[in-house]
Amino acid sequence: MATEDLERGGNKNRGNNNGVNNPNYANNYQASSASYFHENNSERGWTSWLIPMFVVANIVMFIVTMYINDCPKHINDRDRGFSGAKCLARGLGRFSFQPLKENPLFGPSSATLEKLGALQWQKVVHENQGWRLFTCIWLHAGVIHVLANMLSLVFIGIRLEQQFGFIRIGAIYLIAGIGGSVLSTLFIRGNISVGASGALFGLLGAMLSELLTNWTIYANKAAALITLIFIIVINLAVGLLPHVDNYAHIGGFLTGLLLGFVLLLRPQFGWMERRNLPADVRVKSKYKVYQWVLCFLGLALLIVGFTVGLVMLFRGENGNDHCSWCHYLSCVRTSRWKCDN
């Protein structure tokens, strides 16, 4: 979140108003990708329905969150610490927002988010609530947060689902979301974390690995790689701002990157066109050797990463004890802001 008070509540927002949560970048990526990707007429296309369902589920969950939050009923609770504050948009009744001083993203309180499954180290490790690693990716801190994430999901996810199908893209989205949650919990203890940004960064990482593993079927490879790397760098750089959970972004991105090597392989064009070739022409193998190498390497690193991360997490280890400089990955202190936990 963008305020210190809500952080004490303690919410760590997995989103921002730029980068991956800005739909403009997705439009730019799609426009550039259309210019360098050779669509094969024989390649099957899918109708996207899972990603729209994810969008609907997130929006419905936010509405439910606001209903349970019921700001007018709880605003005067002593534990709020905002004496004299009033709910925002009080005409909405129990759907009205917390005071801007508490939540500038037009959303619920941290207490409500924690009640509904926000990620919190103490509850995951010591209260055996590991399910929060999954539920937190369906919660959002406010209207701005959920709209930014869902617009990005529409622009990124629908295109990927149309190309690779709902099973593979759905698996990447969900597993990357959990991967982001694991890394976030290893390094953040005093705050809660919510948002689908880890899963979104997983799709972004899968885009990069898909480009690398299917390198031979792309034209203008340099333009494609530079465009995608620029998008990734900008988004991760925005995560260095305070009150943004960049650990979830990084964890989701790395998980999606490795999953992309495993799940998003494309056959060579020679193999795709084998039925149209003369009988005496040798047919190319379906996949190149380097594709298999990246696939097995990605799978191995994914298994090792999740195993090590989960073991460390449920043993109660603090990731900062094993990496003294990793705190710079989430926030860089400047004269304008401080980096709390």
Helices and strands as residue ranges (DSSP letters): H 4-9, E 11-13, G 19-21, H 23-36, H 50-69, H 71-74, G 78-80, G 90-95, H 110-116, H 121-126, H 132-135, G 136-138, H 143-164, H 166-187, E 192-194, H 197-213, G 215-217, H 221-238, H 246-263, H 269-272, G 274-276, H 289-314, H 319-322, G 326-329
